[in-house]
Amino acid sequence: MFSANTTQVSTAANYIEDVFSTWLYTGNASTQTIVNGIDLSGKGGLVWLKPRSGTYGTISHALFDTSRGSGRRLNSNTTDAEFNGNNVLTAFNSNGFTLDSSSYNQPDSTYVSWTFREQPKFFDVVTYTGTGANRTIAHNLGSVPGCIIVKRTDAAANWQVYHRSLANTQYLVLNSTAAVATGATRWNSTTPTSTVFSVGTDTTVNASGGTYVAYIFAHDAGGFGNAGTDNVISCGSFTTDGSGIATVTLGYEPQWVLSKKTNGISDWIIVDSMRGNPTPYPQIANQQILRANTSGAEGATYGYPQPTATGFITTSLDLSSTYIYIAIRRGPMKTPTVGTSVFGLNARTGTGANATVTGGQTDDAVLIKNRGGTDTSVLSTRLTGTGLLYPYGTEAESAAPPDILQANPWDVMNGVKVGTTSSLTNASANTFINYLFRRAPGFFDVVCYTGTGSAGATYSHNLNSIPELMIFKSRTPSQPWTVYSNLTGNTKIIDLSTTAAAVTNTTAWNSTSPTSSIFTVGSSGFTNGGGSTYIAYLFATLAGVSKAGSYTGTAAALTVNCGFTTGARFVLIKRTDSTGDWYVWDSARGITAGNDPYWRLNALAAEVTTTDWVDTAASGFELSNSAGNLANVVGGTYIFLAIA
């Protein structure tokens, strides 16, 4: 009468990147295989497709699951029964899925896919045949469901939604804007358990002989991460204040949120970090939204759930209104083991036309420098969208014009989209060096926050290890770049945009060192001005991947052991006991036994190509004994960041 995947709870660690993916693609009018790392053929799950723009941008959402088979399609925005979709999704694979040349794979349109793998304490798919009588249906979620979405598949019917934030006599309709309704015959006035959910006699969930599929989502059930206790999915509710603002604490940063107003008419809004869901301040940061209840193309707006390090905020929803949501944690959760999985280099020549700078992985931050020009470098992150910062100077964040970054620069699976003619990023015939960073446990994290002005304020981060190098910048107002190093201590700061030595300052870090989950700031406007907005870039030492360290200059050949085996691809060095530049070397431009080009974060000058100060070393890098080597002055103390 019903079937549920019988996957057993695994004793191995589970991570969100193994069970959920947002994957963007452009159609090709042919066969296309999406390799997102999700095992659908072996574990089972759901693939949800939506055209975003172009000729096919306004066709329906399409849902396929392994329980019904790849040829059976449902539309979340209609009441239609399932129908033949053999020419859309043709195969569930061990690392993704395969598409055919349908309207969900045409070259003049862009698309998004959301993949949910069956996994206890995350997601389950159940199919069943109705009886017309009150009953229970078994599931294998391994925890009490937070949300259940049911669709009759053999006949036209509304999508029925149970959510833990509503009474068990209430329901919502996925293909409708309607407010919450009461109907005891949907869920038989019975709350689901960790093994079964209940349905009543309503034909939308249990007509005699009718066939159904149920998508079941967990809520704060743990089961993930190295310890097996981390939550990766939450089903909750929030109520906005008189300004349409709400702050929701999840305990993690989300990458995907589905939300719906319950006490009035509203769409089912889907936001995700891949299509564009930046933090809202100080820019009016447009979100790219899709509506599960309509076939409409993607639109740009703002005010819906936008991520924080511990949850999300809303900024301009309906006033004093209640919403339900499903939120999924940002990944990756696995600790990287090689530098190439989280850091990419790209030395390129500008084209003067829109282009994508790639790094070899899904990226979260980019630093770009014109090698030959007297321009500042530029820094942008996925969390801030089109927001730009300039390491040279104290300027507040500004919105990038289209000649620097494209309108939605992080709307790409690999890299970042630069603009047209700017000498900062892509002017024709200019040469550029691009550094692309992925946020990952133990390596790198980005945190955006609003200051309180109060000494001792703490802010959460998701580095999952103690930060050893932290770079802070006020997004608004204008303030100096302020750097913390564990090697200079929690009573000193270093200015990223000058040559100044480390100086004593007890109000920046409140004389408190960061921990593996929080950092502390004092009352300084550099790090915590009341009402000011900030961004913090956090780095740590990770075996075989990165090293935040120090050394004392010798003026003789000096090997800096970073614990690497194939040498450093990126080296940043700053003298801290006296004045000195912030020098940058990388393997794309050359870290060799001969001359090694460097450029300076704190200067407008072009790169210098006539010095031999840093050489290769398998364990990290080597400081040469070249005359005038300012990165190796006798007795000088230096901090560095190296990436393998």
SEMAR-383691 format. One record per residue (C-alpha): z, y, x; residue in three letters. Coordinates in steps of 0.02 Angstrom, whole numbers, plus 50000, padded with zeros to 5 digits. Layout:
<rs>
Z / Y / X / ALA
...
</rs>
This chain:
<rs>
50000 / 50000 / 50000 / MET
50028 / 50117 / 50147 / PHE
50005 / 50115 / 50333 / SER
50096 / 50206 / 50471 / ALA
50065 / 50200 / 50657 / ASN
50189 / 50080 / 50734 / THR
50199 / 50162 / 50905 / THR
50369 / 50127 / 50980 / GLN
50480 / 50255 / 51064 / VAL
50433 / 50258 / 51248 / SER
50562 / 50252 / 51387 / THR
50450 / 50364 / 51494 / ALA
50470 / 50552 / 51488 / ALA
50366 / 50641 / 51357 / ASN
50287 / 50812 / 51380 / TYR
50205 / 50931 / 51256 / ILE
50042 / 50935 / 51355 / GLU
50022 / 50748 / 51321 / ASP
50034 / 50766 / 51132 / VAL
49963 / 50936 / 51086 / PHE
49814 / 51039 / 51142 / SER
49725 / 51198 / 51093 / THR
49549 / 51182 / 51163 / TRP
49416 / 51316 / 51151 / LEU
49231 / 51273 / 51163 / TYR
49057 / 51341 / 51132 / THR
48936 / 51227 / 51043 / GLY
48785 / 51150 / 51128 / ASN
48687 / 51073 / 50982 / ALA
48704 / 50904 / 51067 / SER
48840 / 50779 / 51106 / THR
48993 / 50862 / 51178 / GLN
49151 / 50775 / 51239 / THR
49311 / 50876 / 51236 / ILE
49425 / 50816 / 51376 / VAL
49597 / 50887 / 51335 / ASN
49705 / 50747 / 51406 / GLY
49764 / 50683 / 51236 / ILE
49756 / 50495 / 51208 / ASP
49693 / 50478 / 51031 / LEU
49611 / 50307 / 51041 / SER
49770 / 50225 / 51106 / GLY
49905 / 50326 / 51020 / LYS
49824 / 50400 / 50864 / GLY
49828 / 50575 / 50795 / GLY
49741 / 50722 / 50713 / LEU
49600 / 50836 / 50769 / VAL
49584 / 51002 / 50676 / TRP
49423 / 51101 / 50705 / LEU
49377 / 51278 / 50655 / LYS
49223 / 51383 / 50697 / PRO
49282 / 51554 / 50756 / ARG
49130 / 51666 / 50766 / SER
48942 / 51671 / 50766 / GLY
48822 / 51596 / 50640 / THR
48944 / 51458 / 50591 / TYR
49104 / 51560 / 50603 / GLY
49134 / 51559 / 50415 / THR
49124 / 51373 / 50379 / ILE
49276 / 51270 / 50333 / SER
49416 / 51200 / 50436 / HIS
49382 / 51015 / 50470 / ALA
49521 / 50887 / 50493 / LEU
49495 / 50711 / 50562 / PHE
49629 / 50582 / 50597 / ASP
49632 / 50410 / 50675 / THR
49712 / 50328 / 50522 / SER
49562 / 50370 / 50411 / ARG
49432 / 50357 / 50549 / GLY
49319 / 50478 / 50640 / SER
49190 / 50483 / 50500 / GLY
49308 / 50549 / 50366 / ARG
49326 / 50737 / 50353 / ARG
49447 / 50847 / 50254 / LEU
49445 / 51036 / 50235 / ASN
49614 / 51124 / 50235 / SER
49542 / 51269 / 50135 / ASN
49470 / 51169 / 49989 / THR
49525 / 51041 / 49861 / THR
49380 / 50926 / 49907 / ASP
49404 / 50741 / 49929 / ALA
49365 / 50673 / 50101 / GLU
49182 / 50654 / 50137 / PHE
49069 / 50582 / 50270 / ASN
49084 / 50678 / 50432 / GLY
48996 / 50555 / 50547 / ASN
48889 / 50692 / 50621 / ASN
49040 / 50799 / 50669 / VAL
49175 / 50703 / 50762 / LEU
49103 / 50537 / 50818 / THR
49240 / 50462 / 50927 / ALA
49425 / 50473 / 50967 / PHE
49445 / 50446 / 51154 / ASN
49585 / 50409 / 51276 / SER
49576 / 50587 / 51340 / ASN
49509 / 50686 / 51192 / GLY
49365 / 50666 / 51070 / PHE
49175 / 50674 / 51055 / THR
49072 / 50789 / 50945 / LEU
48894 / 50770 / 50881 / ASP
48765 / 50907 / 50849 / SER
48835 / 50971 / 50684 / SER
48883 / 51144 / 50625 / SER
49043 / 51117 / 50725 / TYR
48945 / 51112 / 50887 / ASN
48808 / 51244 / 50885 / GLN
48768 / 51355 / 51035 / PRO
48775 / 51519 / 50939 / ASP
48956 / 51494 / 50884 / SER
49128 / 51477 / 50964 / THR
49258 / 51351 / 50908 / TYR
49440 / 51302 / 50922 / VAL
49514 / 51128 / 50913 / SER
49696 / 51086 / 50889 / TRP
49743 / 50907 / 50932 / THR
49907 / 50828 / 50875 / PHE
49947 / 50657 / 50948 / ARG
50060 / 50537 / 50857 / GLU
50226 / 50531 / 50948 / GLN
50403 / 50502 / 50886 / PRO
50498 / 50666 / 50864 / LYS
50336 / 50764 / 50862 / PHE
50202 / 50708 / 50738 / PHE
50148 / 50560 / 50632 / ASP
50002 / 50516 / 50518 / VAL
50029 / 50403 / 50367 / VAL
49901 / 50342 / 50241 / THR
49951 / 50262 / 50076 / TYR
49889 / 50213 / 49904 / THR
49974 / 50290 / 49753 / GLY
50070 / 50193 / 49620 / THR
50102 / 50326 / 49489 / GLY
50289 / 50289 / 49499 / ALA
50428 / 50370 / 49599 / ASN
50436 / 50289 / 49770 / ARG
50471 / 50304 / 49956 / THR
50344 / 50292 / 50096 / ILE
50387 / 50237 / 50273 / ALA
50346 / 50342 / 50425 / HIS
50371 / 50324 / 50612 / ASN
50420 / 50501 / 50659 / LEU
50588 / 50437 / 50720 / GLY
50676 / 50592 / 50652 / SER
50696 / 50687 / 50489 / VAL
50531 / 50776 / 50452 / PRO
50529 / 50965 / 50455 / GLY
50364 / 50979 / 50363 / CYS
50250 / 50858 / 50271 / ILE
50072 / 50900 / 50218 / ILE
49993 / 50779 / 50093 / VAL
49811 / 50771 / 50036 / LYS
49731 / 50656 / 49909 / ARG
49576 / 50587 / 49993 / THR
49480 / 50497 / 49853 / ASP
49472 / 50643 / 49731 / ALA
49485 / 50831 / 49724 / ALA
49664 / 50893 / 49734 / ALA
49768 / 51032 / 49810 / ASN
49853 / 51006 / 49977 / TRP
50040 / 50986 / 49948 / GLN
50167 / 51050 / 50074 / VAL
50350 / 51002 / 50092 / TYR
50453 / 51108 / 50210 / HIS
50635 / 51086 / 50257 / ARG
50670 / 51271 / 50226 / SER
50629 / 51248 / 50041 / LEU
50721 / 51147 / 49911 / ALA
50664 / 50969 / 49885 / ASN
50604 / 51023 / 49712 / THR
50487 / 51153 / 49786 / GLN
50316 / 51148 / 49866 / TYR
50178 / 51257 / 49937 / LEU
49990 / 51232 / 49930 / VAL
49897 / 51238 / 50096 / LEU
49731 / 51288 / 50020 / ASN
49809 / 51430 / 49918 / SER
49892 / 51598 / 49946 / THR
50018 / 51563 / 49807 / ALA
50204 / 51585 / 49830 / ALA
50322 / 51436 / 49829 / VAL
50321 / 51338 / 49665 / ALA
50443 / 51219 / 49584 / THR
50393 / 51044 / 49534 / GLY
50514 / 50899 / 49543 / ALA
50373 / 50772 / 49529 / THR
50305 / 50812 / 49703 / ARG
50447 / 50750 / 49812 / TRP
50551 / 50666 / 49676 / ASN
50688 / 50794 / 49711 / SER
50728 / 50692 / 49867 / THR
50745 / 50751 / 50046 / THR
50654 / 50643 / 50175 / PRO
50749 / 50539 / 50301 / THR
50711 / 50482 / 50478 / SER
50621 / 50329 / 50407 / THR
50548 / 50374 / 50236 / VAL
50490 / 50518 / 50129 / PHE
50484 / 50518 / 49940 / SER
50348 / 50560 / 49815 / VAL
50357 / 50576 / 49628 / GLY
50228 / 50550 / 49493 / THR
50117 / 50703 / 49516 / ASP
49936 / 50652 / 49544 / THR
49919 / 50766 / 49696 / THR
50038 / 50651 / 49790 / VAL
50047 / 50484 / 49698 / ASN
49915 / 50444 / 49566 / ALA
49900 / 50260 / 49530 / SER
49761 / 50193 / 49641 / GLY
49734 / 50360 / 49727 / GLY
49723 / 50365 / 49916 / THR
49819 / 50489 / 50022 / TYR
49853 / 50549 / 50197 / VAL
50014 / 50632 / 50253 / ALA
50034 / 50735 / 50411 / TYR
50217 / 50735 / 50461 / ILE
50294 / 50861 / 50582 / PHE
50464 / 50846 / 50666 / ALA
50595 / 50981 / 50683 / HIS
50706 / 51011 / 50836 / ASP
50718 / 50824 / 50865 / ALA
50726 / 50824 / 51056 / GLY
50638 / 50678 / 51139 / GLY
50541 / 50778 / 51270 / PHE
50559 / 50838 / 51448 / GLY
50628 / 50749 / 51599 / ASN
50796 / 50721 / 51514 / ALA
50720 / 50676 / 51345 / GLY
50822 / 50811 / 51256 / THR
50700 / 50957 / 51245 / ASP
50631 / 51014 / 51078 / ASN
50444 / 51045 / 51066 / VAL
50418 / 51078 / 50881 / ILE
50518 / 51178 / 50755 / SER
50499 / 51200 / 50567 / CYS
50601 / 51347 / 50507 / GLY
50602 / 51509 / 50409 / SER
50637 / 51692 / 50438 / PHE
50659 / 51848 / 50334 / THR
50590 / 52015 / 50389 / THR
50691 / 52174 / 50383 / ASP
50646 / 52338 / 50297 / GLY
50517 / 52373 / 50432 / SER
50433 / 52202 / 50426 / GLY
50517 / 52149 / 50589 / ILE
50601 / 51982 / 50626 / ALA
50661 / 51897 / 50784 / THR
50662 / 51707 / 50787 / VAL
50751 / 51605 / 50920 / THR
50676 / 51433 / 50954 / LEU
50749 / 51400 / 51126 / GLY
50574 / 51397 / 51201 / TYR
50414 / 51500 / 51206 / GLU
50288 / 51442 / 51076 / PRO
50101 / 51419 / 51105 / GLN
50052 / 51388 / 50922 / TRP
50126 / 51450 / 50759 / VAL
50076 / 51419 / 50578 / LEU
50165 / 51535 / 50455 / SER
50163 / 51572 / 50268 / LYS
50256 / 51694 / 50157 / LYS
50354 / 51598 / 50025 / THR
50415 / 51733 / 49905 / ASN
50244 / 51807 / 49872 / GLY
50057 / 51791 / 49897 / ILE
49996 / 51773 / 50076 / SER
49878 / 51675 / 50187 / ASP
49926 / 51530 / 50299 / TRP
49910 / 51614 / 50470 / ILE
49876 / 51518 / 50631 / ILE
49901 / 51601 / 50800 / VAL
49893 / 51520 / 50971 / ASP
49905 / 51579 / 51151 / SER
49732 / 51517 / 51201 / MET
49633 / 51620 / 51076 / ARG
49742 / 51773 / 51107 / GLY
49922 / 51803 / 51053 / ASN
49997 / 51928 / 51175 / PRO
50166 / 52014 / 51170 / THR
50156 / 52171 / 51064 / PRO
50231 / 52307 / 51174 / TYR
50186 / 52434 / 51238 / PRO
50006 / 52404 / 51185 / GLN
49961 / 52373 / 51003 / ILE
49912 / 52198 / 51054 / ALA
49785 / 52119 / 50938 / ASN
49811 / 51938 / 50890 / GLN
49665 / 51824 / 50852 / GLN
49710 / 51744 / 50686 / ILE
49635 / 51609 / 50578 / LEU
49686 / 51567 / 50400 / ARG
49709 / 51384 / 50356 / ALA
49673 / 51423 / 50172 / ASN
49505 / 51508 / 50198 / THR
49341 / 51476 / 50288 / SER
49339 / 51653 / 50355 / GLY
49295 / 51689 / 50536 / ALA
49428 / 51734 / 50662 / GLU
49497 / 51911 / 50647 / GLY
49594 / 52029 / 50760 / ALA
49755 / 52103 / 50693 / THR
49938 / 52114 / 50742 / TYR
50113 / 52092 / 50673 / GLY
50116 / 51903 / 50650 / TYR
50226 / 51791 / 50762 / PRO
50204 / 51843 / 50944 / GLN
50290 / 51747 / 51084 / PRO
50448 / 51786 / 51179 / THR
50529 / 51678 / 51313 / ALA
50644 / 51602 / 51181 / THR
50543 / 51612 / 51020 / GLY
50440 / 51744 / 50934 / PHE
50448 / 51914 / 50850 / ILE
50353 / 51993 / 50707 / THR
50319 / 52179 / 50703 / THR
50236 / 52227 / 50540 / SER
50239 / 52091 / 50408 / LEU
50283 / 52121 / 50226 / ASP
50450 / 52206 / 50209 / LEU
50606 / 52104 / 50169 / SER
50502 / 51946 / 50143 / SER
50534 / 51764 / 50185 / THR
50413 / 51656 / 50284 / TYR
50410 / 51474 / 50336 / ILE
50333 / 51418 / 50501 / TYR
50288 / 51272 / 50613 / ILE
50301 / 51319 / 50798 / ALA
50249 / 51214 / 50948 / ILE
50315 / 51239 / 51124 / ARG
50211 / 51309 / 51266 / ARG
50165 / 51191 / 51408 / GLY
50150 / 51125 / 51535 / PRO
50321 / 51042 / 51543 / MET
50279 / 50929 / 51689 / LYS
50322 / 50993 / 51862 / THR
50160 / 51010 / 51964 / PRO
50140 / 50912 / 52124 / THR
49988 / 50998 / 52201 / VAL
49950 / 51182 / 52222 / GLY
49772 / 51168 / 52159 / THR
49834 / 51125 / 51984 / SER
49923 / 51292 / 51966 / VAL
49840 / 51414 / 52086 / PHE
49656 / 51454 / 52106 / GLY
49559 / 51563 / 52227 / LEU
49392 / 51644 / 52193 / ASN
49297 / 51751 / 52318 / ALA
49146 / 51819 / 52228 / ARG
49016 / 51956 / 52222 / THR
49016 / 52069 / 52070 / GLY
48874 / 52054 / 51945 / THR
48889 / 52216 / 51846 / GLY
48882 / 52110 / 51687 / ALA
49017 / 52023 / 51586 / ASN
49076 / 51871 / 51683 / ALA
49215 / 51742 / 51689 / THR
49316 / 51725 / 51849 / VAL
49374 / 51545 / 51860 / THR
49520 / 51468 / 51951 / GLY
49504 / 51282 / 51919 / GLY
49641 / 51273 / 51788 / GLN
49701 / 51357 / 51629 / THR
49770 / 51520 / 51697 / ASP
49906 / 51641 / 51644 / ASP
49894 / 51782 / 51772 / ALA
49761 / 51857 / 51884 / VAL
49768 / 51974 / 52034 / LEU
49600 / 52050 / 52085 / ILE
49559 / 52157 / 52237 / LYS
49395 / 52240 / 52288 / ASN
49382 / 52183 / 52469 / ARG
49275 / 52325 / 52532 / GLY
49328 / 52466 / 52418 / GLY
49471 / 52589 / 52426 / THR
49534 / 52539 / 52255 / ASP
49702 / 52473 / 52198 / THR
49714 / 52290 / 52154 / SER
49738 / 52250 / 51970 / VAL
49856 / 52128 / 51886 / LEU
49840 / 52055 / 51711 / SER
49925 / 51914 / 51617 / THR
49890 / 51809 / 51463 / ARG
50055 / 51870 / 51389 / LEU
49998 / 52052 / 51395 / THR
49817 / 52028 / 51340 / GLY
49714 / 52176 / 51396 / THR
49865 / 52260 / 51475 / GLY
49836 / 52310 / 51657 / LEU
49957 / 52350 / 51798 / LEU
49915 / 52418 / 51970 / TYR
50020 / 52355 / 52118 / PRO
49982 / 52517 / 52210 / TYR
50083 / 52654 / 52124 / GLY
50208 / 52671 / 51985 / THR
50094 / 52689 / 51834 / GLU
50145 / 52617 / 51667 / ALA
50040 / 52478 / 51591 / GLU
49875 / 52533 / 51516 / SER
49747 / 52448 / 51406 / ALA
49599 / 52390 / 51509 / ALA
49434 / 52473 / 51465 / PRO
49287 / 52354 / 51438 / PRO
49214 / 52386 / 51611 / ASP
49372 / 52311 / 51689 / ILE
49417 / 52169 / 51569 / LEU
49328 / 52108 / 51414 / GLN
49404 / 52138 / 51243 / ALA
49496 / 51971 / 51236 / ASN
49501 / 51926 / 51421 / PRO
49604 / 51766 / 51410 / TRP
49498 / 51686 / 51274 / ASP
49434 / 51551 / 51391 / VAL
49494 / 51380 / 51448 / MET
49478 / 51420 / 51633 / ASN
49501 / 51590 / 51714 / GLY
49487 / 51765 / 51643 / VAL
49342 / 51869 / 51576 / LYS
49304 / 52026 / 51676 / VAL
49199 / 52173 / 51620 / GLY
49043 / 52257 / 51683 / THR
49033 / 52397 / 51808 / THR
49211 / 52430 / 51866 / SER
49239 / 52435 / 52054 / SER
49409 / 52359 / 52016 / LEU
49342 / 52194 / 51951 / THR
49154 / 52169 / 51942 / ASN
49042 / 52309 / 52006 / ALA
48872 / 52244 / 52058 / SER
48859 / 52195 / 52243 / ALA
49044 / 52230 / 52275 / ASN
49146 / 52085 / 52345 / THR
49309 / 52033 / 52264 / PHE
49452 / 51913 / 52295 / ILE
49533 / 51840 / 52140 / ASN
49698 / 51746 / 52130 / TYR
49733 / 51648 / 51971 / LEU
49906 / 51580 / 51930 / PHE
49962 / 51455 / 51800 / ARG
50139 / 51459 / 51734 / ARG
50224 / 51294 / 51771 / ALA
50401 / 51227 / 51796 / PRO
50467 / 51253 / 51971 / GLY
50320 / 51362 / 52024 / PHE
50288 / 51521 / 51922 / PHE
50338 / 51605 / 51760 / ASP
50308 / 51770 / 51672 / VAL
50436 / 51855 / 51559 / VAL
50411 / 52010 / 51451 / CYS
50565 / 52096 / 51381 / TYR
50634 / 52259 / 51315 / THR
50776 / 52338 / 51413 / GLY
50947 / 52377 / 51342 / THR
51011 / 52503 / 51470 / GLY
51172 / 52403 / 51481 / SER
51233 / 52328 / 51644 / ALA
51243 / 52139 / 51643 / GLY
51102 / 52108 / 51518 / ALA
51028 / 51934 / 51537 / THR
50854 / 51872 / 51495 / TYR
50794 / 51694 / 51479 / SER
50651 / 51622 / 51579 / HIS
50560 / 51455 / 51578 / ASN
50542 / 51424 / 51765 / LEU
50666 / 51279 / 51753 / ASN
50725 / 51315 / 51930 / SER
50812 / 51460 / 52016 / ILE
50690 / 51602 / 52051 / PRO
50684 / 51648 / 52235 / GLU
50560 / 51792 / 52222 / LEU
50555 / 51904 / 52068 / MET
50436 / 52051 / 52047 / ILE
50479 / 52175 / 51908 / PHE
50379 / 52316 / 51834 / LYS
50412 / 52435 / 51691 / SER
50266 / 52423 / 51571 / ARG
50322 / 52588 / 51498 / THR
50376 / 52714 / 51560 / PRO
50313 / 52738 / 51738 / SER
50433 / 52661 / 51866 / GLN
50419 / 52585 / 52041 / PRO
50385 / 52401 / 52067 / TRP
50553 / 52318 / 52106 / THR
50568 / 52154 / 52200 / VAL
50713 / 52032 / 52213 / TYR
50721 / 51902 / 52351 / SER
50860 / 51776 / 52367 / ASN
50846 / 51805 / 52554 / LEU
50892 / 51989 / 52544 / THR
51019 / 51958 / 52407 / GLY
51070 / 52024 / 52237 / ASN
51125 / 52195 / 52300 / THR
50958 / 52245 / 52375 / LYS
50785 / 52288 / 52311 / ILE
50614 / 52302 / 52391 / ILE
50475 / 52415 / 52327 / ASP
50310 / 52322 / 52309 / LEU
50202 / 52478 / 52315 / SER
50273 / 52554 / 52476 / THR
50309 / 52502 / 52655 / THR
50497 / 52534 / 52635 / ALA
50625 / 52410 / 52699 / ALA
50746 / 52325 / 52581 / ALA
50877 / 52450 / 52521 / VAL
51046 / 52429 / 52438 / THR
51045 / 52444 / 52249 / ASN
51183 / 52366 / 52145 / THR
51115 / 52421 / 51976 / THR
50949 / 52328 / 51979 / ALA
51017 / 52150 / 51975 / TRP
51198 / 52194 / 51929 / ASN
51246 / 52108 / 52093 / SER
51208 / 51943 / 52007 / THR
51089 / 51807 / 52064 / SER
50972 / 51723 / 51939 / PRO
50999 / 51546 / 51877 / THR
50878 / 51411 / 51824 / SER
50876 / 51481 / 51647 / SER
50916 / 51668 / 51654 / ILE
50906 / 51822 / 51763 / PHE
51028 / 51966 / 51755 / THR
50990 / 52152 / 51768 / VAL
51098 / 52306 / 51782 / GLY
51079 / 52479 / 51708 / SER
50939 / 52536 / 51823 / SER
50781 / 52605 / 51745 / GLY
50686 / 52499 / 51872 / PHE
50735 / 52341 / 51777 / THR
50829 / 52382 / 51617 / ASN
50805 / 52555 / 51545 / GLY
50858 / 52565 / 51364 / GLY
50706 / 52541 / 51253 / GLY
50587 / 52524 / 51400 / SER
50475 / 52371 / 51411 / THR
50461 / 52263 / 51567 / TYR
50370 / 52117 / 51642 / ILE
50442 / 52000 / 51772 / ALA
50346 / 51878 / 51883 / TYR
50456 / 51737 / 51945 / LEU
50419 / 51619 / 52091 / PHE
50515 / 51473 / 52164 / ALA
50498 / 51347 / 52303 / THR
50420 / 51186 / 52242 / LEU
50393 / 51040 / 52361 / ALA
50212 / 51027 / 52414 / GLY
50159 / 51173 / 52303 / VAL
50246 / 51336 / 52348 / SER
50372 / 51408 / 52468 / LYS
50471 / 51570 / 52450 / ALA
50551 / 51587 / 52620 / GLY
50591 / 51695 / 52770 / SER
50573 / 51697 / 52959 / TYR
50619 / 51803 / 53109 / THR
50477 / 51871 / 53214 / GLY
50457 / 51813 / 53394 / THR
50294 / 51896 / 53454 / ALA
50251 / 51720 / 53511 / ALA
50159 / 51585 / 53417 / ALA
50272 / 51535 / 53273 / LEU
50239 / 51396 / 53147 / THR
50317 / 51425 / 52976 / VAL
50350 / 51256 / 52899 / ASN
50328 / 51265 / 52710 / CYS
50335 / 51077 / 52683 / GLY
50148 / 51068 / 52649 / PHE
50028 / 50936 / 52715 / THR
49860 / 51026 / 52705 / THR
49913 / 51203 / 52745 / GLY
49937 / 51363 / 52646 / ALA
49794 / 51435 / 52542 / ARG
49888 / 51596 / 52503 / PHE
50014 / 51691 / 52608 / VAL
50106 / 51852 / 52561 / LEU
50218 / 51929 / 52695 / ILE
50336 / 52080 / 52694 / LYS
50454 / 52143 / 52829 / ARG
50624 / 52183 / 52753 / THR
50734 / 52252 / 52894 / ASP
50613 / 52395 / 52931 / SER
50455 / 52471 / 52862 / THR
50306 / 52357 / 52841 / GLY
50160 / 52325 / 52727 / ASP
50141 / 52187 / 52598 / TRP
50007 / 52083 / 52686 / TYR
49899 / 51956 / 52594 / VAL
49797 / 51816 / 52673 / TRP
49705 / 51674 / 52588 / ASP
49594 / 51527 / 52632 / SER
49448 / 51589 / 52526 / ALA
49422 / 51734 / 52646 / ARG
49483 / 51632 / 52794 / GLY
49647 / 51577 / 52871 / ILE
49575 / 51513 / 53033 / THR
49605 / 51506 / 53219 / ALA
49502 / 51664 / 53236 / GLY
49509 / 51830 / 53147 / ASN
49588 / 51822 / 52975 / ASP
49552 / 51957 / 52845 / PRO
49704 / 52032 / 52762 / TYR
49731 / 52164 / 52629 / TRP
49888 / 52255 / 52574 / ARG
49964 / 52259 / 52401 / LEU
50039 / 52429 / 52437 / ASN
49880 / 52514 / 52497 / ALA
49712 / 52571 / 52429 / LEU
49621 / 52525 / 52588 / ALA
49487 / 52392 / 52605 / ALA
49529 / 52227 / 52688 / GLU
49550 / 52222 / 52877 / VAL
49442 / 52092 / 52964 / THR
49474 / 52124 / 53148 / THR
49645 / 52044 / 53175 / THR
49704 / 51868 / 53214 / ASP
49882 / 51871 / 53148 / TRP
49894 / 51715 / 53039 / VAL
49821 / 51546 / 53084 / ASP
49815 / 51375 / 53003 / THR
49953 / 51247 / 53011 / ALA
49960 / 51087 / 52910 / ALA
50142 / 51115 / 52862 / SER
50113 / 51295 / 52807 / GLY
50046 / 51435 / 52919 / PHE
50063 / 51499 / 53096 / GLU
50099 / 51675 / 53159 / LEU
49996 / 51710 / 53314 / SER
50052 / 51799 / 53473 / ASN
49913 / 51928 / 53457 / SER
49956 / 52099 / 53522 / ALA
50009 / 52216 / 53384 / GLY
50042 / 52077 / 53259 / ASN
50149 / 52173 / 53134 / LEU
50189 / 52013 / 53041 / ALA
50275 / 51943 / 53196 / ASN
50373 / 52083 / 53280 / VAL
50514 / 52022 / 53392 / VAL
50676 / 52017 / 53294 / GLY
50596 / 52075 / 53132 / GLY
50651 / 51988 / 52973 / THR
50516 / 51942 / 52848 / TYR
50504 / 51864 / 52676 / ILE
50349 / 51770 / 52620 / PHE
50271 / 51677 / 52477 / LEU
50153 / 51535 / 52523 / ALA
50053 / 51424 / 52405 / ILE
49972 / 51260 / 52457 / ALA
</rs>
